């Protein structure tokens, strides 16, 4: 198997590539955060959400795409402090707190990384490996994310989609 630190490097490269090719989003270097922004949309790749400076720098902001739900929740709190209710906020992880904010109408969406499904597959494959010396699966596997919105938020619980 690949090294444990390989996934974050590949994910970071994918995020940088996607942001570099996105139209209308420009990079603004910051000593602690990776932020790309224009007048309407801000993409946050590391935490810079609790102090509200992005909102102050971009008073006409229409949307925020956060690199994870923790950042998105920080943006929601900053927007609430700034009394701005018309900004679309999207996170990534599918955390219970983000799902609750989606249900409350404070976030538009999050991308659920189905951690429970990943853990389930890992246990099944570990068992198979212990019994046979092989997992029967390729070394690299992917699990599709689920877009969580107000329409399907009731079907998401503890990082999993329930029936």
C-alpha positions in Angstrom: 0.0 0.0 0.0 1.0 3.6 -0.5 2.4 5.7 2.4 -0.2 7.3 4.8 1.0 10.8 3.9 0.4 10.2 0.2 -3.4 10.9 0.3 -3.2 14.4 1.7 -0.5 15.3 -0.9 -2.7 14.0 -3.7 -5.8 15.7 -2.3 -3.9 19.0 -1.9 -2.7 18.8 -5.5 -6.2 18.1 -6.7 -7.6 21.1 -4.8 -4.8 23.4 -6.2 -5.4 22.2 -9.7 -9.2 22.7 -9.5 -8.8 26.1 -8.0 -6.2 27.1 -10.6 -8.5 26.2 -13.5 -11.7 27.7 -12.0 -12.7 30.8 -13.8 -13.0 34.1 -11.9 -11.3 32.9 -8.7 -8.0 34.6 -8.0 -5.3 33.7 -5.6 -4.4 36.1 -2.8 -1.4 34.9 -0.7 -1.8 35.0 3.0 0.8 33.8 5.6 -1.5 31.3 7.3 -4.2 30.4 4.9 -4.8 29.4 1.3 -7.6 31.6 0.0 -8.8 32.2 -3.5 -11.4 34.9 -3.9 -13.2 37.3 -6.2 -15.9 39.8 -5.4 -18.6 37.1 -5.4 -17.2 33.7 -4.3 -14.5 32.8 -1.8 -12.8 29.4 -1.7 -11.2 28.7 1.7 -8.7 25.9 1.8 -7.5 26.2 5.4 -9.1 27.8 8.4 -9.6 31.6 8.1 -13.2 31.8 8.9 -13.7 32.8 12.6 -12.4 36.4 12.5 -14.6 37.6 9.7 -11.8 39.3 7.7 -12.9 37.6 4.4 -16.3 39.2 4.9 -14.8 42.6 5.7 -12.6 42.4 2.6 -15.5 41.3 0.4 -18.7 43.1 1.6 -20.6 42.0 -1.6 -19.7 38.3 -1.2 -22.3 35.9 -2.5 -20.8 32.6 -1.7 -18.2 30.7 0.2 -16.8 27.2 -0.6 -14.9 25.9 2.5 -12.4 23.2 2.4 -14.1 21.4 5.3 -17.2 21.8 7.5 -15.3 23.3 10.4 -14.3 26.2 8.2 -17.9 26.5 6.8 -19.3 26.6 10.3 -16.8 29.4 11.2 -18.0 31.3 8.1 -21.6 30.8 9.2 -20.8 32.3 12.6 -18.9 35.2 11.0 -21.8 35.9 8.6 -24.3 35.8 11.5 -22.1 38.3 13.4 -22.0 40.5 10.3 -25.8 40.1 9.9 -25.4 38.8 6.4 -28.0 36.1 5.6 -27.8 36.1 1.8 -24.5 34.3 1.4 -24.4 30.7 0.1 -22.0 28.6 2.3 -20.9 25.1 1.2 -18.7 22.8 3.3 -17.0 19.4 2.9 -17.2 16.4 5.2 -20.9 15.9 6.0 -20.4 16.5 9.7 -23.4 16.4 12.0 -23.0 20.1 12.9 -23.0 21.0 9.2 -26.0 18.9 8.5 -27.8 20.7 11.4 -26.9 24.1 9.9 -28.2 22.9 6.5 -31.5 21.9 8.1 -31.6 25.3 9.9 -31.1 27.1 6.6 -27.7 28.6 7.5 -25.6 26.5 5.1 -26.6 25.5 1.5 -24.7 22.2 1.3 -21.8 19.9 2.3 -20.2 17.0 0.5 -20.5 13.9 2.7 -17.4 11.8 2.8 -19.0 8.5 3.8 -16.5 7.7 6.6 -18.8 5.0 8.0 -18.9 3.2 4.6 -15.1 3.5 4.3 -14.6 2.1 7.8 -17.0 -0.8 7.0 -15.1 -1.6 3.8 -11.8 -1.5 5.6 -12.9 -4.0 8.3 -14.3 -6.4 5.6 -11.0 -6.1 3.6 -8.9 -6.5 6.7 -10.8 -9.7 7.6 -10.4 -11.0 4.1 -6.6 -10.2 4.2 -6.2 -12.0 7.6 -8.1 -15.1 6.2 -6.5 -15.3 2.7 -3.5 -13.0 2.6 -5.4 -10.8 0.0 -8.1 -8.3 0.1 -9.5 -9.0 -3.3 -9.6 -5.3 -4.0 -7.3 -2.9 -5.8 -4.8 -1.0 -3.6 -6.5 2.4 -4.4 -10.2 2.6 -4.0 -12.6 5.5 -4.1 -16.0 6.1 -2.5 -18.3 8.6 -4.0 -19.2 11.6 -1.9 -22.9 12.6 -1.4 -24.1 16.1 -1.8 -26.1 17.0 1.3 -28.7 19.7 0.9 -31.9 20.6 2.8 -33.8 18.1 0.6 -31.8 15.0 1.8 -30.3 16.2 5.1 -32.7 14.1 7.1 -31.1 11.0 5.6 -27.6 11.8 6.9 -26.5 10.7 10.4 -23.0 10.4 11.9 -21.2 10.7 8.5 -23.4 8.2 6.8 -26.5 8.1 4.6 -29.3 6.1 6.2 -32.2 4.5 4.4 
